Amino acid sequence: MKGRFSIACIILILICMSVQANDSHIVGGEITYKCLGNDNYEITIAIYEDCLTGLPEAIAQDDPAYINIFDDHGVAVFQNDIGMPTYDSIFLLSRILVPTNFSNACIDNPPATCLRKAVFVKKYHLPTNASGYTVIYQRCCRNASILNIVNPSTVGATYSCYIPPQR
């Protein structure tokens, strides 16, 4: 059960890396969901981009964002013709500058930086199941100015959220 989920995650990482490589701007991000009722969900991805030192061509690659959704058995909601996990596109809804005095538990943006928040939103119908779903968004590579990661420009970022089963 967990082995299939791990294999599916590795395949998704390789797909995402082949689609979007050489990025230099991702500082952080989050992925959330909102239950709309009747097995419908709104998935939101927020990516914080470095607009001071990030490469403009890398920022342009963010639209669309690519995700997949897996059940607890590692079965992907989005698959190709031979049953291998693939991805779904979520197009950019907005990109706004983050105020320089902004901070929360995940982001600290001192005045010497420039952050943009790119927001992607899409609705999905996910049939009720006994195990729920995991939504995954992955990107390569992180911003080179990040200090708490060794060689951040060679390290990707994974954001996920778990949608528990409806009762």
Rosetta constraint file for C-alpha pairs under 8 A:
AtomPair CA 1 CA 5 HARMONIC 6.69 0.50
AtomPair CA 1 CA 72 HARMONIC 7.51 0.50
AtomPair CA 1 CA 73 HARMONIC 4.99 0.50
AtomPair CA 1 CA 74 HARMONIC 6.84 0.50
AtomPair CA 2 CA 6 HARMONIC 6.24 0.50
AtomPair CA 2 CA 72 HARMONIC 7.82 0.50
AtomPair CA 2 CA 73 HARMONIC 6.69 0.50
AtomPair CA 2 CA 74 HARMONIC 6.98 0.50
AtomPair CA 3 CA 7 HARMONIC 6.26 0.50
AtomPair CA 3 CA 74 HARMONIC 7.99 0.50
AtomPair CA 4 CA 8 HARMONIC 6.06 0.50
AtomPair CA 4 CA 73 HARMONIC 6.78 0.50
AtomPair CA 4 CA 74 HARMONIC 5.20 0.50
AtomPair CA 4 CA 75 HARMONIC 7.68 0.50
AtomPair CA 5 CA 9 HARMONIC 6.17 0.50
AtomPair CA 5 CA 70 HARMONIC 7.74 0.50
AtomPair CA 5 CA 72 HARMONIC 7.42 0.50
AtomPair CA 5 CA 73 HARMONIC 6.25 0.50
AtomPair CA 5 CA 74 HARMONIC 3.68 0.50
AtomPair CA 5 CA 75 HARMONIC 7.18 0.50
AtomPair CA 6 CA 10 HARMONIC 6.26 0.50
AtomPair CA 6 CA 74 HARMONIC 7.45 0.50
AtomPair CA 7 CA 11 HARMONIC 6.22 0.50
AtomPair CA 8 CA 12 HARMONIC 6.17 0.50
AtomPair CA 8 CA 74 HARMONIC 6.33 0.50
AtomPair CA 8 CA 75 HARMONIC 7.70 0.50
AtomPair CA 8 CA 76 HARMONIC 7.49 0.50
AtomPair CA 8 CA 85 HARMONIC 6.39 0.50
AtomPair CA 9 CA 13 HARMONIC 6.15 0.50
AtomPair CA 10 CA 14 HARMONIC 6.31 0.50
AtomPair CA 11 CA 15 HARMONIC 6.21 0.50
AtomPair CA 11 CA 85 HARMONIC 7.00 0.50
AtomPair CA 12 CA 16 HARMONIC 6.09 0.50
AtomPair CA 12 CA 68 HARMONIC 7.70 0.50
AtomPair CA 12 CA 85 HARMONIC 6.65 0.50
AtomPair CA 12 CA 86 HARMONIC 6.64 0.50
AtomPair CA 12 CA 87 HARMONIC 7.55 0.50
AtomPair CA 13 CA 17 HARMONIC 6.01 0.50
AtomPair CA 13 CA 138 HARMONIC 6.53 0.50
AtomPair CA 13 CA 139 HARMONIC 7.91 0.50
AtomPair CA 14 CA 18 HARMONIC 6.09 0.50
AtomPair CA 15 CA 19 HARMONIC 6.24 0.50
AtomPair CA 15 CA 86 HARMONIC 7.24 0.50
AtomPair CA 16 CA 20 HARMONIC 5.98 0.50
AtomPair CA 16 CA 66 HARMONIC 7.29 0.50
AtomPair CA 16 CA 138 HARMONIC 6.54 0.50
AtomPair CA 16 CA 139 HARMONIC 6.43 0.50
AtomPair CA 16 CA 140 HARMONIC 7.86 0.50
AtomPair CA 17 CA 21 HARMONIC 5.40 0.50
AtomPair CA 17 CA 139 HARMONIC 6.69 0.50
AtomPair CA 17 CA 140 HARMONIC 6.06 0.50
AtomPair CA 20 CA 61 HARMONIC 6.86 0.50
AtomPair CA 20 CA 139 HARMONIC 7.17 0.50
AtomPair CA 20 CA 140 HARMONIC 6.99 0.50
AtomPair CA 21 CA 140 HARMONIC 5.96 0.50
AtomPair CA 21 CA 141 HARMONIC 7.16 0.50
AtomPair CA 22 CA 58 HARMONIC 7.16 0.50
AtomPair CA 22 CA 140 HARMONIC 6.94 0.50
AtomPair CA 22 CA 141 HARMONIC 6.41 0.50
AtomPair CA 23 CA 55 HARMONIC 7.47 0.50
AtomPair CA 23 CA 58 HARMONIC 4.90 0.50
AtomPair CA 23 CA 59 HARMONIC 7.58 0.50
AtomPair CA 23 CA 140 HARMONIC 6.07 0.50
AtomPair CA 23 CA 141 HARMONIC 4.99 0.50
AtomPair CA 23 CA 142 HARMONIC 6.95 0.50
AtomPair CA 23 CA 143 HARMONIC 7.73 0.50
AtomPair CA 23 CA 153 HARMONIC 7.64 0.50
AtomPair CA 24 CA 54 HARMONIC 5.28 0.50
AtomPair CA 24 CA 55 HARMONIC 6.04 0.50
AtomPair CA 24 CA 58 HARMONIC 6.40 0.50
AtomPair CA 24 CA 141 HARMONIC 5.88 0.50
AtomPair CA 24 CA 142 HARMONIC 5.67 0.50
AtomPair CA 24 CA 143 HARMONIC 4.62 0.50
AtomPair CA 24 CA 144 HARMONIC 6.51 0.50
AtomPair CA 24 CA 153 HARMONIC 6.24 0.50
AtomPair CA 25 CA 49 HARMONIC 5.17 0.50
AtomPair CA 25 CA 50 HARMONIC 4.89 0.50
AtomPair CA 25 CA 51 HARMONIC 7.34 0.50
AtomPair CA 25 CA 53 HARMONIC 7.34 0.50
AtomPair CA 25 CA 54 HARMONIC 4.23 0.50
AtomPair CA 25 CA 55 HARMONIC 6.55 0.50
AtomPair CA 25 CA 58 HARMONIC 6.90 0.50
AtomPair CA 25 CA 59 HARMONIC 6.71 0.50
AtomPair CA 25 CA 141 HARMONIC 7.61 0.50
AtomPair CA 25 CA 142 HARMONIC 6.11 0.50
AtomPair CA 25 CA 143 HARMONIC 4.53 0.50
AtomPair CA 25 CA 144 HARMONIC 7.78 0.50
AtomPair CA 26 CA 47 HARMONIC 6.98 0.50
AtomPair CA 26 CA 48 HARMONIC 6.04 0.50
AtomPair CA 26 CA 49 HARMONIC 4.79 0.50
AtomPair CA 26 CA 50 HARMONIC 6.37 0.50
AtomPair CA 26 CA 54 HARMONIC 7.92 0.50
AtomPair CA 26 CA 141 HARMONIC 6.99 0.50
AtomPair CA 26 CA 142 HARMONIC 4.92 0.50
AtomPair CA 26 CA 143 HARMONIC 5.28 0.50
AtomPair CA 27 CA 47 HARMONIC 7.77 0.50
AtomPair CA 27 CA 48 HARMONIC 5.51 0.50
AtomPair CA 27 CA 49 HARMONIC 5.62 0.50
AtomPair CA 27 CA 50 HARMONIC 6.31 0.50
AtomPair CA 27 CA 142 HARMONIC 6.30 0.50
AtomPair CA 27 CA 143 HARMONIC 5.79 0.50
AtomPair CA 27 CA 146 HARMONIC 7.26 0.50
AtomPair CA 28 CA 47 HARMONIC 6.04 0.50
AtomPair CA 28 CA 48 HARMONIC 5.09 0.50
AtomPair CA 28 CA 49 HARMONIC 7.35 0.50
AtomPair CA 28 CA 106 HARMONIC 7.82 0.50
AtomPair CA 28 CA 107 HARMONIC 7.42 0.50
AtomPair CA 28 CA 157 HARMONIC 7.91 0.50
AtomPair CA 29 CA 45 HARMONIC 7.39 0.50
AtomPair CA 29 CA 46 HARMONIC 5.33 0.50
AtomPair CA 29 CA 47 HARMONIC 4.20 0.50
AtomPair CA 29 CA 48 HARMONIC 5.50 0.50
AtomPair CA 29 CA 159 HARMONIC 7.04 0.50
AtomPair CA 30 CA 45 HARMONIC 5.87 0.50
AtomPair CA 30 CA 46 HARMONIC 5.30 0.50
AtomPair CA 30 CA 47 HARMONIC 6.59 0.50
AtomPair CA 30 CA 159 HARMONIC 5.95 0.50
AtomPair CA 30 CA 160 HARMONIC 7.57 0.50
AtomPair CA 31 CA 43 HARMONIC 7.26 0.50
AtomPair CA 31 CA 44 HARMONIC 5.66 0.50
AtomPair CA 31 CA 45 HARMONIC 4.43 0.50
AtomPair CA 31 CA 46 HARMONIC 6.33 0.50
AtomPair CA 31 CA 137 HARMONIC 7.76 0.50
AtomPair CA 31 CA 159 HARMONIC 6.06 0.50
AtomPair CA 31 CA 160 HARMONIC 5.95 0.50
AtomPair CA 31 CA 161 HARMONIC 6.16 0.50
AtomPair CA 32 CA 43 HARMONIC 5.92 0.50
AtomPair CA 32 CA 44 HARMONIC 5.28 0.50
AtomPair CA 32 CA 45 HARMONIC 6.56 0.50
AtomPair CA 32 CA 160 HARMONIC 7.97 0.50
AtomPair CA 32 CA 161 HARMONIC 6.13 0.50
AtomPair CA 33 CA 41 HARMONIC 6.47 0.50
AtomPair CA 33 CA 42 HARMONIC 5.45 0.50
AtomPair CA 33 CA 43 HARMONIC 4.49 0.50
AtomPair CA 33 CA 44 HARMONIC 6.04 0.50
AtomPair CA 33 CA 161 HARMONIC 7.55 0.50
AtomPair CA 33 CA 163 HARMONIC 7.51 0.50
AtomPair CA 34 CA 41 HARMONIC 5.56 0.50
AtomPair CA 34 CA 42 HARMONIC 5.08 0.50
AtomPair CA 34 CA 43 HARMONIC 6.63 0.50
AtomPair CA 35 CA 39 HARMONIC 7.63 0.50
AtomPair CA 35 CA 40 HARMONIC 6.33 0.50
AtomPair CA 35 CA 41 HARMONIC 4.69 0.50
AtomPair CA 35 CA 42 HARMONIC 6.60 0.50
AtomPair CA 36 CA 40 HARMONIC 5.24 0.50
AtomPair CA 36 CA 41 HARMONIC 5.29 0.50
AtomPair CA 36 CA 42 HARMONIC 6.94 0.50
AtomPair CA 37 CA 41 HARMONIC 7.36 0.50
AtomPair CA 39 CA 125 HARMONIC 5.63 0.50
AtomPair CA 39 CA 126 HARMONIC 5.39 0.50
AtomPair CA 39 CA 127 HARMONIC 5.57 0.50
AtomPair CA 39 CA 128 HARMONIC 6.28 0.50
AtomPair CA 40 CA 123 HARMONIC 6.94 0.50
AtomPair CA 40 CA 124 HARMONIC 5.66 0.50
AtomPair CA 40 CA 125 HARMONIC 4.42 0.50
AtomPair CA 40 CA 126 HARMONIC 6.18 0.50
AtomPair CA 41 CA 123 HARMONIC 5.55 0.50
AtomPair CA 41 CA 124 HARMONIC 5.27 0.50
AtomPair CA 41 CA 125 HARMONIC 6.32 0.50
AtomPair CA 41 CA 126 HARMONIC 7.31 0.50
AtomPair CA 42 CA 121 HARMONIC 6.80 0.50
AtomPair CA 42 CA 122 HARMONIC 5.67 0.50
AtomPair CA 42 CA 123 HARMONIC 4.31 0.50
AtomPair CA 42 CA 124 HARMONIC 6.32 0.50
AtomPair CA 43 CA 121 HARMONIC 5.65 0.50
AtomPair CA 43 CA 122 HARMONIC 5.49 0.50
AtomPair CA 43 CA 123 HARMONIC 6.16 0.50
AtomPair CA 43 CA 124 HARMONIC 7.46 0.50
AtomPair CA 44 CA 119 HARMONIC 6.96 0.50
AtomPair CA 44 CA 120 HARMONIC 5.60 0.50
AtomPair CA 44 CA 121 HARMONIC 4.50 0.50
AtomPair CA 44 CA 122 HARMONIC 6.80 0.50
AtomPair CA 45 CA 118 HARMONIC 7.98 0.50
AtomPair CA 45 CA 119 HARMONIC 5.70 0.50
AtomPair CA 45 CA 120 HARMONIC 5.08 0.50
AtomPair CA 45 CA 121 HARMONIC 6.53 0.50
AtomPair CA 46 CA 117 HARMONIC 6.32 0.50
AtomPair CA 46 CA 118 HARMONIC 5.57 0.50
AtomPair CA 46 CA 119 HARMONIC 4.60 0.50
AtomPair CA 46 CA 120 HARMONIC 6.53 0.50
AtomPair CA 47 CA 117 HARMONIC 5.64 0.50
AtomPair CA 47 CA 118 HARMONIC 5.15 0.50
AtomPair CA 47 CA 119 HARMONIC 6.61 0.50
AtomPair CA 48 CA 115 HARMONIC 6.20 0.50
AtomPair CA 48 CA 116 HARMONIC 5.62 0.50
AtomPair CA 48 CA 117 HARMONIC 4.65 0.50
AtomPair CA 48 CA 118 HARMONIC 6.40 0.50
AtomPair CA 49 CA 54 HARMONIC 7.32 0.50
AtomPair CA 49 CA 59 HARMONIC 7.31 0.50
AtomPair CA 49 CA 115 HARMONIC 5.42 0.50
AtomPair CA 49 CA 116 HARMONIC 5.10 0.50
AtomPair CA 49 CA 117 HARMONIC 6.34 0.50
AtomPair CA 49 CA 118 HARMONIC 7.35 0.50
AtomPair CA 50 CA 54 HARMONIC 5.07 0.50
AtomPair CA 50 CA 113 HARMONIC 7.58 0.50
AtomPair CA 50 CA 114 HARMONIC 5.87 0.50
AtomPair CA 50 CA 115 HARMONIC 4.93 0.50
AtomPair CA 50 CA 116 HARMONIC 6.60 0.50
AtomPair CA 50 CA 143 HARMONIC 7.18 0.50
AtomPair CA 51 CA 55 HARMONIC 7.90 0.50
AtomPair CA 51 CA 56 HARMONIC 7.82 0.50
AtomPair CA 51 CA 114 HARMONIC 5.24 0.50
AtomPair CA 51 CA 115 HARMONIC 5.55 0.50
AtomPair CA 51 CA 116 HARMONIC 6.35 0.50
AtomPair CA 52 CA 113 HARMONIC 6.38 0.50
AtomPair CA 52 CA 114 HARMONIC 5.18 0.50
AtomPair CA 52 CA 115 HARMONIC 7.52 0.50
AtomPair CA 54 CA 58 HARMONIC 7.31 0.50
AtomPair CA 54 CA 59 HARMONIC 7.31 0.50
AtomPair CA 54 CA 143 HARMONIC 6.82 0.50
AtomPair CA 55 CA 59 HARMONIC 6.53 0.50
AtomPair CA 56 CA 60 HARMONIC 6.30 0.50
AtomPair CA 57 CA 61 HARMONIC 6.57 0.50
AtomPair CA 58 CA 62 HARMONIC 7.18 0.50
AtomPair CA 62 CA 92 HARMONIC 7.88 0.50
AtomPair CA 63 CA 90 HARMONIC 7.73 0.50
AtomPair CA 63 CA 91 HARMONIC 5.67 0.50
AtomPair CA 63 CA 92 HARMONIC 5.53 0.50
AtomPair CA 64 CA 89 HARMONIC 5.66 0.50
AtomPair CA 64 CA 90 HARMONIC 5.33 0.50
AtomPair CA 64 CA 91 HARMONIC 4.37 0.50
AtomPair CA 64 CA 92 HARMONIC 6.07 0.50
AtomPair CA 65 CA 89 HARMONIC 5.68 0.50
AtomPair CA 65 CA 90 HARMONIC 5.13 0.50
AtomPair CA 65 CA 91 HARMONIC 6.28 0.50
AtomPair CA 65 CA 92 HARMONIC 7.46 0.50
AtomPair CA 65 CA 120 HARMONIC 7.20 0.50
AtomPair CA 65 CA 137 HARMONIC 7.78 0.50
AtomPair CA 66 CA 87 HARMONIC 5.78 0.50
AtomPair CA 66 CA 88 HARMONIC 5.47 0.50
AtomPair CA 66 CA 89 HARMONIC 4.76 0.50
AtomPair CA 66 CA 90 HARMONIC 6.22 0.50
AtomPair CA 66 CA 137 HARMONIC 6.38 0.50
AtomPair CA 66 CA 138 HARMONIC 7.70 0.50
AtomPair CA 67 CA 87 HARMONIC 5.26 0.50
AtomPair CA 67 CA 88 HARMONIC 5.42 0.50
AtomPair CA 67 CA 89 HARMONIC 6.67 0.50
AtomPair CA 67 CA 90 HARMONIC 7.60 0.50
AtomPair CA 67 CA 135 HARMONIC 7.03 0.50
AtomPair CA 67 CA 136 HARMONIC 5.58 0.50
AtomPair CA 67 CA 137 HARMONIC 4.76 0.50
AtomPair CA 67 CA 138 HARMONIC 7.41 0.50
AtomPair CA 68 CA 76 HARMONIC 6.75 0.50
AtomPair CA 68 CA 77 HARMONIC 6.81 0.50
AtomPair CA 68 CA 78 HARMONIC 6.28 0.50
AtomPair CA 68 CA 85 HARMONIC 7.73 0.50
AtomPair CA 68 CA 86 HARMONIC 6.99 0.50
AtomPair CA 68 CA 87 HARMONIC 4.97 0.50
AtomPair CA 68 CA 88 HARMONIC 6.18 0.50
AtomPair CA 68 CA 135 HARMONIC 5.98 0.50
AtomPair CA 68 CA 136 HARMONIC 5.56 0.50
AtomPair CA 68 CA 137 HARMONIC 6.99 0.50
AtomPair CA 69 CA 76 HARMONIC 5.75 0.50
AtomPair CA 69 CA 77 HARMONIC 5.43 0.50
AtomPair CA 69 CA 78 HARMONIC 7.10 0.50
AtomPair CA 69 CA 133 HARMONIC 6.43 0.50
AtomPair CA 69 CA 134 HARMONIC 5.55 0.50
AtomPair CA 69 CA 135 HARMONIC 4.40 0.50
AtomPair CA 69 CA 136 HARMONIC 6.22 0.50
AtomPair CA 70 CA 74 HARMONIC 5.45 0.50
AtomPair CA 70 CA 75 HARMONIC 5.35 0.50
AtomPair CA 70 CA 76 HARMONIC 4.41 0.50
AtomPair CA 70 CA 77 HARMONIC 5.91 0.50
AtomPair CA 70 CA 133 HARMONIC 5.48 0.50
AtomPair CA 70 CA 134 HARMONIC 5.20 0.50
AtomPair CA 70 CA 135 HARMONIC 6.53 0.50
AtomPair CA 71 CA 75 HARMONIC 5.49 0.50
AtomPair CA 71 CA 76 HARMONIC 6.68 0.50
AtomPair CA 71 CA 77 HARMONIC 7.69 0.50
AtomPair CA 71 CA 131 HARMONIC 6.64 0.50
AtomPair CA 71 CA 132 HARMONIC 6.08 0.50
AtomPair CA 71 CA 133 HARMONIC 4.54 0.50
AtomPair CA 71 CA 134 HARMONIC 6.30 0.50
AtomPair CA 72 CA 131 HARMONIC 5.56 0.50
AtomPair CA 72 CA 132 HARMONIC 6.72 0.50
AtomPair CA 72 CA 133 HARMONIC 6.47 0.50
AtomPair CA 72 CA 134 HARMONIC 7.50 0.50
AtomPair CA 75 CA 85 HARMONIC 7.94 0.50
AtomPair CA 76 CA 84 HARMONIC 7.95 0.50
AtomPair CA 76 CA 85 HARMONIC 5.51 0.50
AtomPair CA 76 CA 86 HARMONIC 7.86 0.50
AtomPair CA 77 CA 85 HARMONIC 7.77 0.50
AtomPair CA 78 CA 85 HARMONIC 5.96 0.50
AtomPair CA 78 CA 86 HARMONIC 5.59 0.50
AtomPair CA 78 CA 87 HARMONIC 5.78 0.50
AtomPair CA 78 CA 88 HARMONIC 6.70 0.50
AtomPair CA 79 CA 83 HARMONIC 5.21 0.50
AtomPair CA 79 CA 84 HARMONIC 5.18 0.50
AtomPair CA 79 CA 85 HARMONIC 4.39 0.50
AtomPair CA 79 CA 86 HARMONIC 5.01 0.50
AtomPair CA 79 CA 87 HARMONIC 7.40 0.50
AtomPair CA 80 CA 84 HARMONIC 5.47 0.50
AtomPair CA 80 CA 85 HARMONIC 6.42 0.50
AtomPair CA 80 CA 86 HARMONIC 6.00 0.50
AtomPair CA 90 CA 120 HARMONIC 6.02 0.50
AtomPair CA 90 CA 121 HARMONIC 6.51 0.50
AtomPair CA 90 CA 122 HARMONIC 6.07 0.50
AtomPair CA 91 CA 120 HARMONIC 5.82 0.50
AtomPair CA 91 CA 121 HARMONIC 7.23 0.50
AtomPair CA 91 CA 122 HARMONIC 7.88 0.50
AtomPair CA 92 CA 118 HARMONIC 6.97 0.50
AtomPair CA 92 CA 119 HARMONIC 6.01 0.50
AtomPair CA 92 CA 120 HARMONIC 4.69 0.50
AtomPair CA 92 CA 121 HARMONIC 7.36 0.50
AtomPair CA 93 CA 118 HARMONIC 7.68 0.50
AtomPair CA 93 CA 119 HARMONIC 5.59 0.50
AtomPair CA 93 CA 120 HARMONIC 5.17 0.50
AtomPair CA 93 CA 121 HARMONIC 6.47 0.50
AtomPair CA 94 CA 117 HARMONIC 7.97 0.50
AtomPair CA 94 CA 118 HARMONIC 5.86 0.50
AtomPair CA 94 CA 119 HARMONIC 5.31 0.50
AtomPair CA 94 CA 120 HARMONIC 7.20 0.50
AtomPair CA 95 CA 116 HARMONIC 6.32 0.50
AtomPair CA 95 CA 117 HARMONIC 5.46 0.50
AtomPair CA 95 CA 118 HARMONIC 4.29 0.50
AtomPair CA 95 CA 119 HARMONIC 6.26 0.50
AtomPair CA 96 CA 116 HARMONIC 5.36 0.50
AtomPair CA 96 CA 117 HARMONIC 5.33 0.50
AtomPair CA 96 CA 118 HARMONIC 6.67 0.50
AtomPair CA 97 CA 114 HARMONIC 7.62 0.50
AtomPair CA 97 CA 115 HARMONIC 5.99 0.50
AtomPair CA 97 CA 116 HARMONIC 4.37 0.50
AtomPair CA 97 CA 117 HARMONIC 6.29 0.50
AtomPair CA 98 CA 102 HARMONIC 6.78 0.50
AtomPair CA 98 CA 114 HARMONIC 7.46 0.50
AtomPair CA 98 CA 115 HARMONIC 5.43 0.50
AtomPair CA 98 CA 116 HARMONIC 5.49 0.50
AtomPair CA 98 CA 117 HARMONIC 6.41 0.50
AtomPair CA 99 CA 115 HARMONIC 7.97 0.50
AtomPair CA 100 CA 109 HARMONIC 5.85 0.50
AtomPair CA 100 CA 110 HARMONIC 6.04 0.50
AtomPair CA 100 CA 111 HARMONIC 4.98 0.50
AtomPair CA 100 CA 112 HARMONIC 8.00 0.50
AtomPair CA 100 CA 113 HARMONIC 7.27 0.50
AtomPair CA 100 CA 114 HARMONIC 7.10 0.50
AtomPair CA 100 CA 115 HARMONIC 7.97 0.50
AtomPair CA 101 CA 109 HARMONIC 6.43 0.50
AtomPair CA 101 CA 110 HARMONIC 6.32 0.50
AtomPair CA 101 CA 111 HARMONIC 6.56 0.50
AtomPair CA 102 CA 107 HARMONIC 7.80 0.50
AtomPair CA 102 CA 108 HARMONIC 6.72 0.50
AtomPair CA 102 CA 109 HARMONIC 5.89 0.50
AtomPair CA 102 CA 110 HARMONIC 7.83 0.50
AtomPair CA 103 CA 107 HARMONIC 5.29 0.50
AtomPair CA 103 CA 108 HARMONIC 4.51 0.50
AtomPair CA 103 CA 109 HARMONIC 6.06 0.50
AtomPair CA 104 CA 108 HARMONIC 6.50 0.50
AtomPair CA 109 CA 113 HARMONIC 6.38 0.50
AtomPair CA 109 CA 114 HARMONIC 7.60 0.50
AtomPair CA 109 CA 115 HARMONIC 7.37 0.50
AtomPair CA 128 CA 132 HARMONIC 7.47 0.50
AtomPair CA 128 CA 165 HARMONIC 6.52 0.50
AtomPair CA 128 CA 166 HARMONIC 6.42 0.50
AtomPair CA 129 CA 165 HARMONIC 6.06 0.50
AtomPair CA 129 CA 166 HARMONIC 7.72 0.50
AtomPair CA 130 CA 165 HARMONIC 5.74 0.50
AtomPair CA 131 CA 164 HARMONIC 6.79 0.50
AtomPair CA 131 CA 165 HARMONIC 5.61 0.50
AtomPair CA 132 CA 162 HARMONIC 7.28 0.50
AtomPair CA 132 CA 163 HARMONIC 5.42 0.50
AtomPair CA 132 CA 164 HARMONIC 4.38 0.50
AtomPair CA 132 CA 165 HARMONIC 4.13 0.50
AtomPair CA 132 CA 166 HARMONIC 7.64 0.50
AtomPair CA 133 CA 162 HARMONIC 5.80 0.50
AtomPair CA 133 CA 163 HARMONIC 5.03 0.50
AtomPair CA 133 CA 164 HARMONIC 6.53 0.50
AtomPair CA 133 CA 165 HARMONIC 7.55 0.50
AtomPair CA 134 CA 160 HARMONIC 6.72 0.50
AtomPair CA 134 CA 161 HARMONIC 5.73 0.50
AtomPair CA 134 CA 162 HARMONIC 4.49 0.50
AtomPair CA 134 CA 163 HARMONIC 6.16 0.50
AtomPair CA 135 CA 160 HARMONIC 5.32 0.50
AtomPair CA 135 CA 161 HARMONIC 5.37 0.50
AtomPair CA 135 CA 162 HARMONIC 6.40 0.50
AtomPair CA 135 CA 163 HARMONIC 7.76 0.50
AtomPair CA 136 CA 158 HARMONIC 7.05 0.50
AtomPair CA 136 CA 159 HARMONIC 5.90 0.50
AtomPair CA 136 CA 160 HARMONIC 4.48 0.50
AtomPair CA 136 CA 161 HARMONIC 6.96 0.50
AtomPair CA 137 CA 158 HARMONIC 5.78 0.50
AtomPair CA 137 CA 159 HARMONIC 5.23 0.50
AtomPair CA 137 CA 160 HARMONIC 6.25 0.50
AtomPair CA 138 CA 156 HARMONIC 7.11 0.50
AtomPair CA 138 CA 157 HARMONIC 5.62 0.50
AtomPair CA 138 CA 158 HARMONIC 4.36 0.50
AtomPair CA 138 CA 159 HARMONIC 6.31 0.50
AtomPair CA 139 CA 156 HARMONIC 5.39 0.50
AtomPair CA 139 CA 157 HARMONIC 5.27 0.50
AtomPair CA 139 CA 158 HARMONIC 6.56 0.50
AtomPair CA 140 CA 153 HARMONIC 7.96 0.50
AtomPair CA 140 CA 154 HARMONIC 7.37 0.50
AtomPair CA 140 CA 155 HARMONIC 6.36 0.50
AtomPair CA 140 CA 156 HARMONIC 3.95 0.50
AtomPair CA 140 CA 157 HARMONIC 6.26 0.50
AtomPair CA 141 CA 152 HARMONIC 7.03 0.50
AtomPair CA 141 CA 153 HARMONIC 5.15 0.50
AtomPair CA 141 CA 154 HARMONIC 5.72 0.50
AtomPair CA 141 CA 155 HARMONIC 5.27 0.50
AtomPair CA 141 CA 156 HARMONIC 4.46 0.50
AtomPair CA 141 CA 157 HARMONIC 6.89 0.50
AtomPair CA 142 CA 146 HARMONIC 7.67 0.50
AtomPair CA 142 CA 152 HARMONIC 5.21 0.50
AtomPair CA 142 CA 153 HARMONIC 4.98 0.50
AtomPair CA 142 CA 154 HARMONIC 7.07 0.50
AtomPair CA 142 CA 155 HARMONIC 5.88 0.50
AtomPair CA 142 CA 156 HARMONIC 5.80 0.50
AtomPair CA 142 CA 157 HARMONIC 6.77 0.50
AtomPair CA 143 CA 152 HARMONIC 6.15 0.50
AtomPair CA 143 CA 153 HARMONIC 5.72 0.50
AtomPair CA 144 CA 151 HARMONIC 7.12 0.50
AtomPair CA 144 CA 152 HARMONIC 5.30 0.50
AtomPair CA 144 CA 153 HARMONIC 4.99 0.50
AtomPair CA 145 CA 152 HARMONIC 7.71 0.50
AtomPair CA 146 CA 152 HARMONIC 6.43 0.50
AtomPair CA 151 CA 155 HARMONIC 6.90 0.50
AtomPair CA 152 CA 156 HARMONIC 7.83 0.50
